[in-house]
Amino acid sequence: MKPFLAPRCIFQNLAGRLREGRPSTFVILGDSISAGASATAREALPPYSPTWAELFADKVRHGSSAPVRLKNYSLGGMDSAWGRTYAPFFFRTSPPDLLIAGFGMNDRRRYTPDQFQENIASIIAAARAANPLCAVILISSMRNNPLCGDQEHLDQFRQALKSLEKDGIRVADMTAVTDRLLQRKTYFDLTGNGVNHPNDYLIRWYAETIFNAFNH
């Protein structure tokens, strides 16, 4: 029988694993943003900056001697329903100690906020079926360029994620981060494709925001 742990202690449990040097598995599940699209290292272009997932994992490793195994199953063009369908298979293959789920950009014209929330809740349930002590970070998506698509659902999706923020589940609010940055910058300052992929600059904001949620 797997050990019981009060939900509010799930992140503390993971922090304890890392302090003790025990191996941990971090699983990333999301769309092209989570896959690292437009990161210069992934595109084989200078300055060869890593994806946010790699930057985040490196920050965790830097503060711990524990081995961190990073498994990124994210895929460009996918949405939360795809994640819901394949999550049980991914998590059986790699039971996560930490799940980071990043969907929303491709869900905007496909699902209602309620459907989006249901898909994300099912992904979390699959992770907890594989490991009841799995800590979860949900990423609310960056803003897309409004000239290239509506943004209506992104705020509603963020609220849907925040309503799940309990029992060892935290939200990394990149929607709010992008809003703050856009007060001084343009989409072309933040994106690698001018539309909906973060460039190296915004990728570092992703890594920092997720790390802050991890250490909250």
Protein Blocks (a to p, Z undefined) as FASTA:
>chain_A
ZZdddfklmmmmmmmmmmnopacdddddddfklnogoiaklnopaehiacfklmmmmmmm
mmpcbdcddddfbdehiafklmmmmmmmmmmmmccfbdcddehjlmmmmpcfklmmmmmm
mmmmmmmmmomkbccdddddddddfklocfklmmmmmmmmmmmggghiacddfklmmmmm
mmmmcfklmpmnopmpccfklmmmmmmmmmmmmmZZ
